[in-house]
Amino acid sequence: MSAFTLSIILFVLAYALIISEWVHRSVVAFAFGTLAIILGLLNQEQAVQAIDFNTIWLLMAMMIIVNIARHSGVFEYLAIKSAKMVHGRPLAIMIMYAVITAFLSAFLDNVTTVLLMVPVTFAITEKLRINPIPFIITQIIASNIGGTATLIGDPPNIMIGSAVGLTFMDFVRNLAIPCMAVLFATAGVMVLIYRKEIKTSPELVALIMQMDENACIVDVPLLKKSMAVLGATVIGFLLHGELGLESASIALAGASVMLLISGADAERAFRSVEWATIVFFAGLFVIIGGLVNTGVIRYVAENAMTVTGGSVLKTGMLVLWLSAISSAIVDNIPFVATMIPLLKEIGQMSGMPMESIWWALSLGACLGGNGTLIGASANVVVAGMAEKNGYPITFMSYLKIGFPLMIMSIVICTGYLYLFYWM
């Protein structure tokens, strides 16, 4: 059996086990990533190279920063303050948190944003005695929508911008409009889905309104230190290009400073890292690396591109929908890494204007991640946090909500790209 075929079989089996949830997804990724090395789909050095350590270190560092900051009481403060702003109404809180998540994800990476927002969500839903799952799913989707709008919001955009020379404002000018339209439509659908489920008693709402958010701040010195570190880290993310540093390096620096100045217990800080999530990502990168190394992803992309015949409309439509469906199934980072050189070559050979094709790739890859629970980094991180808090999100329960909403978002983007670029 060829390595090409074997890598496909290994991927399909791993994905089937993840969907079935018979075995924990981190165990599946760990075992099948190891199996890919043993079967020779890639050697150990190639497996290490396949792991996106920028993602791994960024996740770990931000988990440390957020978990230390949490001990100041800042998240409880935010939970109560924001809930009181909308008079404690659960549906309004869900939408407000979604908007905040989308906005922050445009200027932070979306993983950092959900690390900040999910603790707030658990705090407020616990006080209102309502199920946090609708809030969490809405925030997952909102984080990927917001991250699509800017250069720094999602890793595929960073890769595309770097390869093609697109600036922060190029992304804002071309992608902010469809992202806002998708967010508005998504919020409306989520209200329709959960309007009967998200209810609480007037007494609990009144209790929220009577609470003093300032009393939640239990450690003012830690609050000042953690907000200073977090603020500096965010500024570092915005300036990472000028600084010549990867976002993970900035996050690691922030985590190091936080550990040094906060006086936090180091062992407790490191235990707060979602290690199962980290292992899942590492294993998944290796499995996908096997597909890349054996030529599977390149084969699929090349054959898909041959049917367009040099048409901007056909190429753009195919890139948008192929990116969306593929990114719902596999991690969008290796897919985008494969598509970038192929699209550049197609542009050189055909002479077609390629700007709209890059926007199609960005919209498809980033929004496509909303389709499944493993489609984007933020999804997996939130799933791990939810499970740790006693509210596991199953693959199929998320799929029923996320996949139809993803299809709706790509339909909206198809209309936008057609009207502004392809008509």
C-alpha positions as CSV (number, residue, x, y, z in Angstrom):
1,M,0.0,0.0,0.0
2,S,1.4,3.4,-1.0
3,A,2.1,6.1,1.6
4,F,-0.4,8.3,-0.3
5,T,-3.2,5.9,0.3
6,L,-2.1,5.0,3.8
7,S,-2.1,8.7,4.9
8,I,-5.7,9.0,3.7
9,I,-6.8,5.9,5.6
10,L,-5.0,7.0,8.8
11,F,-6.7,10.5,8.6
12,V,-10.1,9.0,7.9
13,L,-9.8,6.6,10.9
14,A,-8.6,9.3,13.2
15,Y,-11.4,11.7,12.2
16,A,-14.0,8.9,12.6
17,L,-12.8,8.2,16.1
18,I,-12.9,11.9,17.0
19,I,-16.5,12.2,15.6
20,S,-17.6,9.0,17.5
21,E,-16.1,10.3,20.8
22,W,-15.5,6.7,21.8
23,V,-12.0,7.8,22.7
24,H,-11.0,11.3,23.9
25,R,-9.9,13.4,21.0
26,S,-6.5,14.2,22.6
27,V,-5.8,10.5,22.9
28,V,-6.8,9.9,19.2
29,A,-4.6,12.7,18.0
30,F,-1.7,11.6,20.2
31,A,-1.9,7.9,19.1
32,F,-2.5,8.5,15.4
33,G,0.2,11.2,15.2
34,T,2.6,8.7,16.6
35,L,1.3,6.0,14.2
36,A,2.0,8.3,11.3
37,I,5.6,8.4,12.3
38,I,5.9,4.7,12.9
39,L,4.3,3.9,9.5
40,G,6.8,6.2,7.8
41,L,4.4,8.8,6.5
42,L,6.9,11.3,7.9
43,N,9.9,10.9,10.0
44,Q,10.3,12.3,13.5
45,E,12.1,15.5,12.3
46,Q,9.3,16.1,9.8
47,A,6.7,15.5,12.5
48,V,8.3,18.2,14.7
49,Q,8.4,20.6,11.7
50,A,4.7,19.9,11.0
51,I,3.7,21.1,14.4
52,D,2.8,24.8,14.4
53,F,4.7,25.8,17.5
54,N,3.6,29.4,17.1
55,T,0.1,28.2,17.8
56,I,1.2,25.8,20.6
57,W,3.3,28.4,22.5
58,L,0.7,31.1,22.0
59,L,-2.0,28.9,23.5
60,M,0.1,27.9,26.5
61,A,1.3,31.4,27.2
62,M,-2.2,33.0,27.0
63,M,-3.6,30.3,29.2
64,I,-1.0,31.2,31.9
65,I,-1.7,35.0,31.6
66,V,-5.5,34.6,31.7
67,N,-5.5,32.1,34.6
68,I,-3.2,34.3,36.8
69,A,-5.3,37.4,36.0
70,R,-8.4,35.5,37.0
71,H,-7.4,35.4,40.6
72,S,-7.8,39.2,40.8
73,G,-11.5,38.8,40.3
74,V,-11.5,40.8,37.0
75,F,-13.6,38.3,35.1
76,E,-16.3,38.3,37.7
77,Y,-16.3,42.1,37.5
78,L,-16.7,42.0,33.8
79,A,-19.4,39.4,34.0
80,I,-21.6,41.5,36.4
81,K,-20.8,44.8,34.8
82,S,-21.7,43.7,31.3
83,A,-24.8,41.8,32.4
84,K,-26.1,44.9,34.3
85,M,-25.6,47.0,31.1
86,V,-28.3,44.9,29.4
87,H,-30.4,44.7,32.5
88,G,-29.6,41.0,33.2
89,R,-31.6,39.7,30.2
90,P,-30.1,36.3,29.2
91,L,-30.6,36.6,25.5
92,A,-29.2,40.1,25.4
93,I,-26.2,39.0,27.4
94,M,-25.6,36.2,24.9
95,I,-25.6,38.6,22.0
96,M,-23.6,41.2,23.8
97,Y,-20.9,38.7,24.6
98,A,-20.9,37.6,21.0
99,V,-20.4,41.1,19.8
100,I,-17.6,41.7,22.3
101,T,-15.9,38.4,21.3
102,A,-16.1,39.3,17.6
103,F,-14.7,42.8,18.2
104,L,-11.8,41.6,20.4
105,S,-11.0,38.8,17.9
106,A,-10.4,41.3,15.2
107,F,-7.6,42.9,17.2
108,L,-6.3,40.0,19.2
109,D,-6.1,36.5,17.9
110,N,-9.4,34.7,18.3
111,V,-7.9,32.1,20.7
112,T,-6.8,34.8,23.1
113,T,-10.2,36.3,23.0
114,V,-12.1,33.1,23.9
115,L,-9.6,32.6,26.7
116,L,-10.7,35.9,28.1
117,M,-14.4,35.6,27.4
118,V,-15.3,32.0,28.4
119,P,-14.5,32.5,32.1
120,V,-16.8,35.5,32.0
121,T,-19.5,33.4,30.5
122,F,-19.3,30.7,33.1
123,A,-19.4,33.2,35.9
124,I,-22.6,34.9,34.7
125,T,-24.5,31.8,33.6
126,E,-23.8,30.2,37.0
127,K,-25.3,33.2,38.7
128,L,-28.3,33.1,36.5
129,R,-28.6,29.3,36.7
130,I,-28.8,28.8,33.0
131,N,-27.0,26.5,30.6
132,P,-23.8,28.1,29.3
133,I,-23.5,25.9,26.2
134,P,-25.6,28.3,23.9
135,F,-23.4,31.2,25.1
136,I,-20.2,29.3,24.5
137,I,-21.2,28.0,21.0
138,T,-22.2,31.6,20.0
139,Q,-18.8,32.9,21.2
140,I,-16.9,30.2,19.2
141,I,-18.7,31.2,16.0
142,A,-18.3,35.0,16.8
143,S,-14.6,34.6,17.5
144,N,-13.9,33.1,14.1
145,I,-16.1,35.7,12.4
146,G,-14.3,38.6,14.1
147,G,-10.9,37.0,13.5
148,T,-11.6,37.0,9.7
149,A,-11.9,40.7,9.5
150,T,-8.2,41.7,10.0
151,L,-4.7,40.7,9.2
152,I,-3.9,39.6,12.8
153,G,-7.2,38.0,13.8
154,D,-6.6,34.5,12.4
155,P,-3.4,32.6,11.4
156,P,-4.5,32.1,7.8
157,N,-4.8,35.8,7.3
158,I,-1.3,36.3,8.7
159,M,0.0,33.8,6.2
160,I,-1.9,35.3,3.3
161,G,-0.9,38.8,4.1
162,S,2.8,37.9,4.5
163,A,2.9,35.9,1.2
164,V,1.1,38.5,-0.9
165,G,2.0,41.8,0.8
166,L,-1.5,42.7,2.0
167,T,-1.7,45.2,4.9
168,F,-3.8,45.4,8.0
169,M,-6.0,48.0,6.3
170,D,-6.3,46.0,3.1
171,F,-8.0,43.3,5.2
172,V,-10.3,45.8,7.0
173,R,-11.4,47.5,3.8
174,N,-12.2,44.3,2.0
175,L,-13.4,41.9,4.7
176,A,-15.0,44.0,7.5
177,I,-18.3,44.4,5.6
178,P,-19.0,40.7,4.9
179,C,-17.9,39.8,8.5
180,M,-20.3,42.3,10.0
181,A,-23.1,40.9,7.8
182,V,-22.3,37.4,8.8
183,L,-22.2,38.4,12.5
184,F,-25.5,40.1,12.3
185,A,-27.1,37.1,10.5
186,T,-25.6,34.6,13.0
187,A,-26.8,36.6,16.0
188,G,-30.3,36.6,14.6
189,V,-30.3,32.8,14.0
190,M,-28.9,32.1,17.5
191,V,-31.7,34.1,19.1
192,L,-34.2,32.1,17.1
193,I,-32.7,28.8,18.1
194,Y,-32.3,29.6,21.8
195,R,-35.0,32.1,22.6
196,K,-37.1,29.5,24.4
197,E,-34.2,27.7,26.1
198,I,-32.4,30.7,27.7
199,K,-34.7,31.8,30.4
200,T,-34.2,32.6,34.1
201,S,-36.3,33.9,36.9
202,P,-37.0,37.6,37.6
203,E,-35.6,37.1,41.1
204,L,-32.2,36.0,39.7
205,V,-32.2,38.9,37.3
206,A,-33.0,41.3,40.1
207,L,-30.2,39.7,42.1
208,I,-27.7,40.3,39.3
209,M,-28.8,44.0,39.1
210,Q,-28.3,44.4,42.8
211,M,-24.8,43.0,42.8
212,D,-21.8,45.3,43.3
213,E,-19.2,44.5,40.6
214,N,-16.5,46.4,42.4
215,A,-16.7,44.0,45.3
216,C,-15.5,41.2,42.9
217,I,-12.0,42.7,42.7
218,V,-10.3,40.8,45.5
219,D,-6.7,41.7,44.6
220,V,-6.1,45.2,43.3
221,P,-2.3,44.9,43.0
222,L,-2.7,41.7,40.9
223,L,-5.4,43.4,38.8
224,K,-3.1,46.3,38.0
225,K,-0.2,44.0,37.2
226,S,-2.2,41.6,35.1
227,M,-4.0,44.3,33.1
228,A,-0.6,46.0,32.5
229,V,0.9,42.8,31.2
230,L,-2.2,41.9,29.2
231,G,-2.3,45.4,27.7
232,A,1.4,45.3,26.7
233,T,0.9,41.8,25.2
234,V,-2.0,43.1,23.1
235,I,0.1,46.0,21.9
236,G,2.8,43.6,21.1
237,F,0.4,41.6,18.9
238,L,-0.6,44.7,17.0
239,L,3.0,45.6,16.4
240,H,4.5,42.1,16.0
241,G,5.4,42.8,12.3
242,E,7.3,46.0,13.2
243,L,9.0,44.2,16.1
244,G,10.0,41.3,13.9
245,L,8.6,38.8,16.5
246,E,6.1,36.0,16.2
247,S,2.9,36.4,18.2
248,A,3.9,33.4,20.3
249,S,7.2,35.0,21.3
250,I,5.2,38.1,22.5
251,A,2.8,35.9,24.4
252,L,5.6,33.9,26.0
253,A,7.3,37.2,27.1
254,G,4.0,38.3,28.6
255,A,3.6,35.0,30.5
256,S,7.1,35.2,31.7
257,V,6.7,38.8,33.1
258,M,3.3,37.8,34.6
259,L,4.9,34.9,36.4
260,L,7.8,37.0,37.6
261,I,5.8,40.0,39.0
262,S,2.5,38.5,40.1
263,G,3.9,36.3,42.9
264,A,1.6,33.5,41.6
265,D,2.4,29.9,42.5
266,A,4.3,28.6,39.5
267,E,3.0,25.0,39.9
268,R,-0.6,26.1,40.0
269,A,0.0,28.4,37.0
270,F,1.4,25.6,34.9
271,R,-1.4,23.2,36.0
272,S,-3.9,25.7,34.7
273,V,-2.7,25.1,31.1
274,E,-5.2,22.9,29.1
275,W,-2.6,20.2,28.4
276,A,-5.1,17.9,26.7
277,T,-5.9,20.7,24.2
278,I,-2.2,21.3,23.6
279,V,-1.6,17.6,22.9
280,F,-4.6,17.5,20.6
281,F,-3.2,20.3,18.5
282,A,0.3,18.7,18.3
283,G,-1.1,15.3,17.3
284,L,-3.4,16.8,14.7
285,F,-0.6,18.8,13.2
286,V,1.4,15.6,12.8
287,I,-1.5,13.8,11.2
288,I,-2.1,16.6,8.7
289,G,1.6,16.8,8.2
290,G,1.4,13.2,6.9
291,L,-1.2,14.2,4.4
292,V,1.0,17.1,3.3
293,N,4.2,15.1,3.2
294,T,2.6,12.3,1.0
295,G,1.1,14.9,-1.4
296,V,-2.6,14.3,-0.6
297,I,-3.5,18.0,0.1
298,R,-1.5,19.2,-3.0
299,Y,-3.1,16.5,-5.2
300,V,-6.6,17.6,-4.1
301,A,-5.9,21.3,-4.5
302,E,-4.2,20.9,-7.9
303,N,-7.0,18.9,-9.4
304,A,-9.6,21.2,-8.0
305,M,-7.9,24.2,-9.7
306,T,-7.7,22.5,-13.1
307,V,-11.5,22.7,-13.6
308,T,-11.6,26.5,-13.4
309,G,-10.2,27.2,-16.9
310,G,-8.6,30.5,-15.9
311,S,-11.9,32.2,-15.0
312,V,-11.7,34.6,-12.0
313,L,-15.4,33.8,-11.1
314,K,-14.9,30.0,-11.3
315,T,-11.6,30.1,-9.5
316,G,-12.9,32.4,-6.8
317,M,-16.1,30.3,-6.2
318,L,-14.1,27.1,-6.1
319,V,-11.5,28.6,-3.7
320,L,-14.2,30.0,-1.4
321,W,-16.2,26.8,-1.1
322,L,-13.3,24.4,-1.2
323,S,-11.6,26.3,1.6
324,A,-14.7,26.5,3.7
325,I,-15.5,22.7,3.4
326,S,-11.9,21.7,3.9
327,S,-11.3,24.0,6.8
328,A,-14.3,22.5,8.6
329,I,-12.7,19.1,8.3
330,V,-9.0,19.7,8.6
331,D,-7.0,22.5,10.3
332,N,-7.0,25.5,8.0
333,I,-3.3,26.4,8.5
334,P,-1.8,23.5,6.4
335,F,-4.5,23.9,3.9
336,V,-3.8,27.6,3.4
337,A,-0.1,26.9,3.4
338,T,-0.6,24.5,0.4
339,M,-3.0,26.8,-1.4
340,I,-0.9,29.9,-1.3
341,P,1.9,28.7,-3.7
342,L,-0.6,27.0,-5.9
343,L,-2.7,30.2,-6.3
344,K,0.4,32.3,-6.9
345,E,1.4,29.9,-9.7
346,I,-2.1,29.9,-11.2
347,G,-2.1,33.7,-11.2
348,Q,1.3,33.9,-13.0
349,M,0.3,31.3,-15.6
350,S,-3.2,32.7,-16.3
351,G,-2.5,36.4,-15.8
352,M,-5.9,36.8,-14.0
353,P,-6.3,39.5,-11.3
354,M,-5.9,37.6,-8.0
355,E,-6.9,40.0,-5.3
356,S,-10.4,38.7,-5.0
357,I,-9.1,35.1,-4.9
358,W,-7.1,35.9,-1.8
359,W,-10.2,37.3,-0.1
360,A,-12.1,34.2,-1.1
361,L,-9.3,32.1,0.4
362,S,-9.4,34.1,3.6
363,L,-13.1,34.1,4.0
364,G,-13.4,30.4,3.2
365,A,-10.6,29.2,5.4
366,C,-11.4,31.4,8.5
367,L,-15.2,31.1,8.4
368,G,-15.1,27.4,7.4
369,G,-13.6,26.7,10.8
370,N,-17.0,27.3,12.3
371,G,-18.4,24.2,10.6
372,T,-17.1,21.6,13.1
373,L,-15.8,21.4,16.7
374,I,-12.2,20.8,15.4
375,G,-12.3,23.3,12.4
376,A,-10.4,26.1,14.2
377,S,-8.1,26.6,17.1
378,A,-10.6,28.6,19.1
379,N,-13.2,25.8,18.8
380,V,-10.9,23.2,20.3
381,V,-9.7,25.5,23.1
382,V,-13.3,26.4,24.2
383,A,-14.3,22.7,24.0
384,G,-11.5,21.9,26.4
385,M,-12.4,24.7,28.8
386,A,-16.1,23.7,28.7
387,E,-15.3,20.0,29.4
388,K,-13.1,21.0,32.4
389,N,-16.0,23.1,33.8
390,G,-18.4,20.2,33.5
391,Y,-20.2,21.1,30.3
392,P,-18.8,18.9,27.5
393,I,-19.7,19.9,24.0
394,T,-20.0,16.8,21.8
395,F,-18.9,16.8,18.2
396,M,-22.4,16.1,16.8
397,S,-24.2,18.7,19.1
398,Y,-21.9,21.4,17.8
399,L,-22.1,20.2,14.2
400,K,-25.9,20.6,14.2
401,I,-25.5,24.3,14.9
402,G,-22.1,25.2,13.5
403,F,-22.3,23.6,10.1
404,P,-25.5,25.2,8.9
405,L,-24.4,28.6,10.2
406,M,-21.1,28.1,8.4
407,I,-22.9,27.4,5.1
408,M,-25.0,30.5,5.6
409,S,-21.9,32.6,6.2
410,I,-20.3,31.3,2.9
411,V,-23.5,32.0,1.0
412,I,-23.4,35.6,2.3
413,C,-19.7,35.9,1.3
414,T,-20.4,34.5,-2.1
415,G,-23.0,37.2,-2.7
416,Y,-20.6,39.9,-1.4
417,L,-17.6,38.7,-3.6
418,Y,-19.9,38.4,-6.6
419,L,-21.3,41.9,-6.2
420,F,-18.1,43.7,-5.5
421,Y,-15.5,41.7,-7.5
422,W,-16.9,39.1,-9.9
423,M,-20.0,40.6,-11.5
